[in-house]
Amino acid sequence: MASSAVAVPVPTRIDPLIPTPRRGSVGAGRNGFTLMPDEARRIDDRLNDLLVSFARVEGKLDALTAARDDHETRLRTLEAWRWVQLGASAVSGGAVAGIVKLLSGT
């Protein structure tokens, strides 16, 4: 089985994370580009910044999920108290009506 070389297309759009080939650059990039040392450092710094931002967003998402669960628990507790209050008001209303009936003699 003969292997053939695959040509990697060079992107035509300008992207700050994809450096253009330059003379006197050091090392070879994965896509056939050669990177200047400062370009590799900038890409590495940008990647680290993105990873830190991603970790921050992930932490905030975890906190929001926990807060949502706590909020759901609070709502369920309030809904349960609503029924307790409704029952208490019905009992007290009946008791007051009974007392009024006894006092009025009818």
VOTITOR-41923 format. One record per residue (C-alpha): x, y, z negated; residue number from 1. Coordinates in Angstrom, 3 decimals, always signed. Layout:
BEGIN
<node><c1>X</c1><c2>Y</c2><c3>Z</c3><i>NUM</i></node>
...
//
This chain:
BEGIN
<node><c1>+0.000</c1><c2>+0.000</c2><c3>+0.000</c3><i>1</i></node>
<node><c1>+1.555</c1><c2>+3.235</c2><c3>+1.090</c3><i>2</i></node>
<node><c1>+1.194</c1><c2>+6.293</c2><c3>-1.095</c3><i>3</i></node>
<node><c1>+0.751</c1><c2>+9.666</c2><c3>+0.462</c3><i>4</i></node>
<node><c1>+1.554</c1><c2>+13.015</c2><c3>-1.072</c3><i>5</i></node>
<node><c1>-1.407</c1><c2>+15.134</c2><c3>-2.019</c3><i>6</i></node>
<node><c1>-1.109</c1><c2>+18.834</c2><c3>-1.380</c3><i>7</i></node>
<node><c1>-2.372</c1><c2>+20.984</c2><c3>-4.226</c3><i>8</i></node>
<node><c1>-4.205</c1><c2>+24.034</c2><c3>-2.906</c3><i>9</i></node>
<node><c1>-2.990</c1><c2>+27.387</c2><c3>-4.124</c3><i>10</i></node>
<node><c1>-5.858</c1><c2>+29.447</c2><c3>-5.585</c3><i>11</i></node>
<node><c1>-6.649</c1><c2>+32.531</c2><c3>-3.580</c3><i>12</i></node>
<node><c1>-8.427</c1><c2>+34.495</c2><c3>-6.299</c3><i>13</i></node>
<node><c1>-6.477</c1><c2>+36.565</c2><c3>-8.756</c3><i>14</i></node>
<node><c1>-6.663</c1><c2>+35.084</c2><c3>-12.233</c3><i>15</i></node>
<node><c1>-4.539</c1><c2>+36.391</c2><c3>-15.107</c3><i>16</i></node>
<node><c1>-4.094</c1><c2>+32.880</c2><c3>-16.481</c3><i>17</i></node>
<node><c1>-2.821</c1><c2>+31.483</c2><c3>-13.179</c3><i>18</i></node>
<node><c1>+0.497</c1><c2>+33.140</c2><c3>-12.457</c3><i>19</i></node>
<node><c1>+1.733</c1><c2>+33.659</c2><c3>-8.940</c3><i>20</i></node>
<node><c1>+5.025</c1><c2>+32.007</c2><c3>-7.933</c3><i>21</i></node>
<node><c1>+8.054</c1><c2>+34.276</c2><c3>-8.313</c3><i>22</i></node>
<node><c1>+11.704</c1><c2>+34.155</c2><c3>-7.404</c3><i>23</i></node>
<node><c1>+14.086</c1><c2>+33.284</c2><c3>-10.173</c3><i>24</i></node>
<node><c1>+11.449</c1><c2>+31.655</c2><c3>-12.307</c3><i>25</i></node>
<node><c1>+12.254</c1><c2>+28.846</c2><c3>-14.669</c3><i>26</i></node>
<node><c1>+10.623</c1><c2>+25.412</c2><c3>-14.700</c3><i>27</i></node>
<node><c1>+7.856</c1><c2>+23.977</c2><c3>-12.564</c3><i>28</i></node>
<node><c1>+4.214</c1><c2>+24.202</c2><c3>-13.451</c3><i>29</i></node>
<node><c1>+1.716</c1><c2>+21.386</c2><c3>-13.167</c3><i>30</i></node>
<node><c1>+0.169</c1><c2>+22.713</c2><c3>-9.935</c3><i>31</i></node>
<node><c1>+3.454</c1><c2>+23.410</c2><c3>-8.197</c3><i>32</i></node>
<node><c1>+3.722</c1><c2>+26.912</c2><c3>-9.634</c3><i>33</i></node>
<node><c1>+6.842</c1><c2>+28.060</c2><c3>-11.330</c3><i>34</i></node>
<node><c1>+6.423</c1><c2>+30.106</c2><c3>-14.468</c3><i>35</i></node>
<node><c1>+8.529</c1><c2>+32.896</c2><c3>-15.810</c3><i>36</i></node>
<node><c1>+9.341</c1><c2>+32.399</c2><c3>-19.488</c3><i>37</i></node>
<node><c1>+7.254</c1><c2>+35.418</c2><c3>-20.500</c3><i>38</i></node>
<node><c1>+4.278</c1><c2>+34.119</c2><c3>-18.490</c3><i>39</i></node>
<node><c1>+4.395</c1><c2>+30.756</c2><c3>-20.239</c3><i>40</i></node>
<node><c1>+4.567</c1><c2>+32.521</c2><c3>-23.607</c3><i>41</i></node>
<node><c1>+1.604</c1><c2>+34.780</c2><c3>-22.717</c3><i>42</i></node>
<node><c1>-0.462</c1><c2>+31.784</c2><c3>-21.606</c3><i>43</i></node>
<node><c1>+0.494</c1><c2>+29.945</c2><c3>-24.781</c3><i>44</i></node>
<node><c1>-0.448</c1><c2>+32.975</c2><c3>-26.927</c3><i>45</i></node>
<node><c1>-3.768</c1><c2>+33.354</c2><c3>-25.123</c3><i>46</i></node>
<node><c1>-4.535</c1><c2>+29.652</c2><c3>-25.584</c3><i>47</i></node>
<node><c1>-3.746</c1><c2>+29.921</c2><c3>-29.298</c3><i>48</i></node>
<node><c1>-6.032</c1><c2>+32.995</c2><c3>-29.564</c3><i>49</i></node>
<node><c1>-8.827</c1><c2>+31.057</c2><c3>-27.859</c3><i>50</i></node>
<node><c1>-8.375</c1><c2>+28.088</c2><c3>-30.181</c3><i>51</i></node>
<node><c1>-8.493</c1><c2>+30.356</c2><c3>-33.253</c3><i>52</i></node>
<node><c1>-11.644</c1><c2>+32.054</c2><c3>-31.915</c3><i>53</i></node>
<node><c1>-13.216</c1><c2>+28.680</c2><c3>-31.222</c3><i>54</i></node>
<node><c1>-12.457</c1><c2>+27.507</c2><c3>-34.769</c3><i>55</i></node>
<node><c1>-14.030</c1><c2>+30.709</c2><c3>-36.141</c3><i>56</i></node>
<node><c1>-17.191</c1><c2>+30.189</c2><c3>-34.088</c3><i>57</i></node>
<node><c1>-17.339</c1><c2>+26.557</c2><c3>-35.176</c3><i>58</i></node>
<node><c1>-17.087</c1><c2>+27.601</c2><c3>-38.842</c3><i>59</i></node>
<node><c1>-19.864</c1><c2>+30.159</c2><c3>-38.410</c3><i>60</i></node>
<node><c1>-22.042</c1><c2>+27.561</c2><c3>-36.706</c3><i>61</i></node>
<node><c1>-21.553</c1><c2>+25.152</c2><c3>-39.605</c3><i>62</i></node>
<node><c1>-22.490</c1><c2>+27.909</c2><c3>-42.065</c3><i>63</i></node>
<node><c1>-25.614</c1><c2>+28.776</c2><c3>-40.061</c3><i>64</i></node>
<node><c1>-26.673</c1><c2>+25.136</c2><c3>-39.956</c3><i>65</i></node>
<node><c1>-26.300</c1><c2>+24.868</c2><c3>-43.735</c3><i>66</i></node>
<node><c1>-28.202</c1><c2>+28.142</c2><c3>-44.221</c3><i>67</i></node>
<node><c1>-30.989</c1><c2>+26.916</c2><c3>-41.933</c3><i>68</i></node>
<node><c1>-31.328</c1><c2>+23.706</c2><c3>-43.923</c3><i>69</i></node>
<node><c1>-31.466</c1><c2>+25.720</c2><c3>-47.154</c3><i>70</i></node>
<node><c1>-34.078</c1><c2>+28.028</c2><c3>-45.622</c3><i>71</i></node>
<node><c1>-36.204</c1><c2>+25.033</c2><c3>-44.615</c3><i>72</i></node>
<node><c1>-36.059</c1><c2>+23.727</c2><c3>-48.206</c3><i>73</i></node>
<node><c1>-37.119</c1><c2>+27.107</c2><c3>-49.566</c3><i>74</i></node>
<node><c1>-40.042</c1><c2>+27.286</c2><c3>-47.145</c3><i>75</i></node>
<node><c1>-41.221</c1><c2>+23.787</c2><c3>-48.106</c3><i>76</i></node>
<node><c1>-41.092</c1><c2>+24.751</c2><c3>-51.799</c3><i>77</i></node>
<node><c1>-43.126</c1><c2>+27.913</c2><c3>-51.166</c3><i>78</i></node>
<node><c1>-45.691</c1><c2>+25.951</c2><c3>-49.163</c3><i>79</i></node>
<node><c1>-46.033</c1><c2>+23.439</c2><c3>-52.005</c3><i>80</i></node>
<node><c1>-46.602</c1><c2>+26.260</c2><c3>-54.526</c3><i>81</i></node>
<node><c1>-49.323</c1><c2>+27.699</c2><c3>-52.301</c3><i>82</i></node>
<node><c1>-51.394</c1><c2>+24.549</c2><c3>-52.803</c3><i>83</i></node>
<node><c1>-50.737</c1><c2>+24.550</c2><c3>-56.555</c3><i>84</i></node>
<node><c1>-51.921</c1><c2>+28.160</c2><c3>-56.760</c3><i>85</i></node>
<node><c1>-55.008</c1><c2>+27.366</c2><c3>-54.692</c3><i>86</i></node>
<node><c1>-55.911</c1><c2>+24.492</c2><c3>-57.039</c3><i>87</i></node>
<node><c1>-55.280</c1><c2>+26.636</c2><c3>-60.132</c3><i>88</i></node>
<node><c1>-57.486</c1><c2>+29.418</c2><c3>-58.789</c3><i>89</i></node>
<node><c1>-60.289</c1><c2>+26.936</c2><c3>-58.024</c3><i>90</i></node>
<node><c1>-60.129</c1><c2>+25.462</c2><c3>-61.536</c3><i>91</i></node>
<node><c1>-59.989</c1><c2>+28.869</c2><c3>-63.213</c3><i>92</i></node>
<node><c1>-62.854</c1><c2>+30.142</c2><c3>-61.034</c3><i>93</i></node>
<node><c1>-64.969</c1><c2>+27.160</c2><c3>-62.020</c3><i>94</i></node>
<node><c1>-64.123</c1><c2>+27.662</c2><c3>-65.685</c3><i>95</i></node>
<node><c1>-65.069</c1><c2>+31.350</c2><c3>-65.556</c3><i>96</i></node>
<node><c1>-68.334</c1><c2>+30.497</c2><c3>-63.791</c3><i>97</i></node>
<node><c1>-69.117</c1><c2>+27.904</c2><c3>-66.495</c3><i>98</i></node>
<node><c1>-68.399</c1><c2>+30.382</c2><c3>-69.295</c3><i>99</i></node>
<node><c1>-70.577</c1><c2>+33.046</c2><c3>-67.676</c3><i>100</i></node>
<node><c1>-73.373</c1><c2>+30.504</c2><c3>-67.270</c3><i>101</i></node>
<node><c1>-73.143</c1><c2>+29.490</c2><c3>-70.946</c3><i>102</i></node>
<node><c1>-73.105</c1><c2>+33.060</c2><c3>-72.169</c3><i>103</i></node>
<node><c1>-75.969</c1><c2>+34.185</c2><c3>-69.988</c3><i>104</i></node>
<node><c1>-78.145</c1><c2>+31.243</c2><c3>-71.049</c3><i>105</i></node>
<node><c1>-79.437</c1><c2>+30.411</c2><c3>-67.597</c3><i>106</i></node>
//
